[in-house]
Every structure is written in C-alpha cells, then in structure tokens.
Amino acid sequence: MRGINIGDIAKLKASNIINNDLIYRRSKTKRTFEVRINEKARNILNYFNLDEKKSKDYIFPIIKRTTTEGSLMDIKYCTKTTNRYLKETATELEIDAKLTTYVSRHSWATIADKAGVDRRIISKGLGHADLQTTNIYIDDIVSNDDLAAADEIITS
C-alpha cells in the first residue's frame, strides 16, 4: 500500500474504499493518495469485516477514543505495540535488522529502488515533497547484506 503509515492506517474509514481503490489524505502532508487494493490487502480488509462497516466506521480497531488527544494516544500505543511485535518477529526469524513501523513504511521504497524503479516515481508514491527526502530515506535503509555485497564487488 505504498508505505502508508500507522497514523493514516488508523484513520481509515470504510468510506475511504471506493470500488477497488483506497483513497485517503495523508495526515502529515495533506496530500491525497489513491492506491489500488491488491489481493493481499483485500484479504486484510475482509479479515476486519469491511463489508459490514458503515461508511463512517474505522476499518481497523486502533482508534477507540473520540477526542483528538485520545486518538493520538491510541495511535501512539498501536505504534509502540507494533514495534514491539516487529522486534520479537525479527529476533524469532534471526533477522539482523531493527524492524520498526518506520522501516516497514519505507520497505516499499527500498524494494522498488532495488527493482530499478525511478526514484521520482518512488518519491511520488511515498508522498514526499521532493526527491531529496526520498533519497535520504532510501539511502538510510541499507542492509548489512547490501554493504557486504558492495564490499565484495569493490574488493574483488
């Protein structure tokens, strides 16, 4: 879903799903995104009973309080909990990386970059105001395996 962040996921309502597209406004930048819902995303939506929700209902059970402050606390709690589970998952799978929601958001960009997708397209997909921001994020998330492979190429 192009790296949608937890805050925006939490605010998604059934009305954000139109036909087979997710249309939402990113909280941080106020930009509107339209993302095609693939089969995996559809399965997740079905798991959370999207078809039974009214248009004003949140899709995911993250925000439980009605005040702005309470909503922000709910999102913060969800982020913290998700990061804890990601850390446990990384440990269990012996992944030598600090998995976080931040890393998850930018994994789409990293995968696209490694596949040769133009960074201007990646930048637009993430909703960054400029290409420099995208370059910083992608360059910041370089795995040890990537560095080792680069070392091998250079020193061989």
MITOR-522816 format. One record per residue (C-alpha): residue in one letter; x, y, z. Coordinates in pm, whole numbers, plus 50000, padded with zeros to 5 digits. Example, Ala and Ser with C-alpha at 12.3 -4.5 7.8 and 13.67 -1.06 7.14 Angstrom:
BEGIN
(node A,(51230,49550,50780))
(node S,(51367,49894,50714))
//
This chain:
BEGIN
(node M,(50000,50000,50000))
(node R,(50296,50224,49920))
(node G,(50416,50257,50275))
(node I,(50106,50405,50436))
(node N,(50197,50487,50796))
(node I,(50018,50369,51108))
(node G,(49864,50709,51181))
(node D,(49697,50712,50841))
(node I,(49601,50344,50866))
(node A,(49433,50415,51199))
(node K,(49224,50695,51048))
(node L,(49098,50492,50751))
(node K,(48723,50462,50733))
(node A,(48507,50238,50519))
(node S,(48430,50544,50305))
(node N,(48799,50553,50201))
(node I,(48741,50239,49994))
(node I,(48586,50318,49658))
(node N,(48547,50030,49414))
(node N,(48888,49864,49430))
(node D,(49085,50171,49540))
(node L,(49194,50312,49872))
(node I,(49165,50690,49863))
(node Y,(49292,50883,50162))
(node R,(49455,51207,50265))
(node R,(49791,51174,50435))
(node S,(49785,51348,50773))
(node K,(50142,51472,50759))
(node T,(50142,51629,50412))
(node K,(49768,51668,50344))
(node R,(49822,51508,50003))
(node T,(49558,51277,49861))
(node F,(49658,50924,49765))
(node E,(49480,50671,49550))
(node V,(49614,50318,49575))
(node R,(49480,50009,49401))
(node I,(49383,49739,49651))
(node N,(49565,49417,49569))
(node E,(49457,49068,49673))
(node K,(49664,49065,49992))
(node A,(49525,49399,50103))
(node R,(49171,49284,50018))
(node N,(49222,48978,50239))
(node I,(49324,49203,50528))
(node L,(49020,49425,50475))
(node N,(48798,49117,50467))
(node Y,(48955,48993,50791))
(node F,(48843,49320,50954))
(node N,(48490,49278,50810))
(node L,(48499,49579,50581))
(node D,(48171,49478,50414))
(node E,(47988,49501,50749))
(node K,(48111,49852,50832))
(node K,(47922,50176,50782))
(node S,(48099,50446,50580))
(node K,(48196,50646,50892))
(node D,(48334,50342,51079))
(node Y,(48709,50299,51117))
(node I,(48835,49997,50927))
(node F,(49087,49891,51190))
(node P,(49033,49877,51569))
(node I,(49309,50122,51654))
(node I,(49133,50445,51749))
(node K,(48899,50383,52038))
(node R,(48868,50730,52191))
(node T,(48673,51018,52046))
(node T,(48889,51315,52144))
(node T,(49184,51427,51932))
(node E,(49421,51373,52224))
(node G,(49277,51029,52292))
(node S,(49304,50933,51925))
(node L,(49669,51037,51917))
(node M,(49735,50830,52229))
(node D,(49564,50529,52066))
(node I,(49783,50565,51756))
(node K,(50097,50604,51969))
(node Y,(50007,50290,52167))
(node C,(49945,50096,51845))
(node T,(50279,50208,51701))
(node K,(50464,50112,52017))
(node T,(50293,49773,52033))
(node T,(50354,49705,51664))
(node N,(50722,49793,51702))
(node R,(50750,49551,51994))
(node Y,(50596,49271,51785))
(node L,(50822,49355,51491))
(node K,(51125,49333,51721))
(node E,(51009,48993,51851))
(node T,(50947,48872,51497))
(node A,(51294,48982,51384))
(node T,(51451,48800,51677))
(node E,(51250,48485,51614))
(node L,(51338,48483,51244))
(node E,(51702,48576,51316))
(node I,(51677,48892,51107))
(node D,(51976,49113,51173))
(node A,(51789,49443,51144))
(node K,(51589,49667,51370))
(node L,(51238,49629,51230))
(node T,(51004,49917,51309))
(node T,(50699,50078,51156))
(node Y,(50940,50335,51014))
(node V,(51138,50065,50835))
(node S,(50816,49897,50724))
(node R,(50686,50221,50572))
(node H,(50999,50258,50367))
(node S,(51039,49893,50268))
(node W,(50813,49959,49968))
(node A,(51051,50232,49857))
(node T,(51360,50018,49915))
(node I,(51217,49721,49725))
(node A,(51108,49947,49439))
(node D,(51453,50108,49432))
(node K,(51630,49771,49419))
(node A,(51396,49669,49136))
(node G,(51514,49970,48937))
(node V,(51204,50191,48972))
(node D,(51292,50555,48911))
(node R,(51327,50739,49242))
(node R,(51097,51016,49119))
(node I,(50818,50760,49098))
(node I,(50907,50624,49442))
(node S,(50907,50978,49580))
(node K,(50560,51040,49443))
(node G,(50439,50706,49579))
(node L,(50555,50798,49929))
(node G,(50416,51149,49900))
(node H,(50746,51322,49961))
(node A,(50764,51691,49875))
(node D,(51095,51648,49698))
(node L,(51330,51380,49567))
(node Q,(51595,51464,49827))
(node T,(51369,51335,50107))
(node T,(51323,51006,49923))
(node N,(51697,50975,49864))
(node I,(51763,51026,50235))
(node Y,(51512,50757,50336))
(node I,(51628,50501,50081))
(node D,(51996,50567,50144))
(node D,(51935,50548,50520))
(node I,(51785,50199,50500))
(node V,(52072,49999,50357))
(node S,(52113,49649,50492))
(node N,(52439,49494,50609))
(node D,(52396,49240,50328))
(node D,(52387,49524,50074))
(node L,(52703,49673,50223))
(node A,(52876,49335,50224))
(node A,(52777,49276,49860))
(node A,(52911,49620,49765))
(node D,(53235,49548,49950))
(node E,(53267,49217,49767))
(node I,(53221,49382,49426))
(node I,(53469,49659,49504))
(node T,(53739,49443,49658))
(node S,(53718,49153,49410))
//
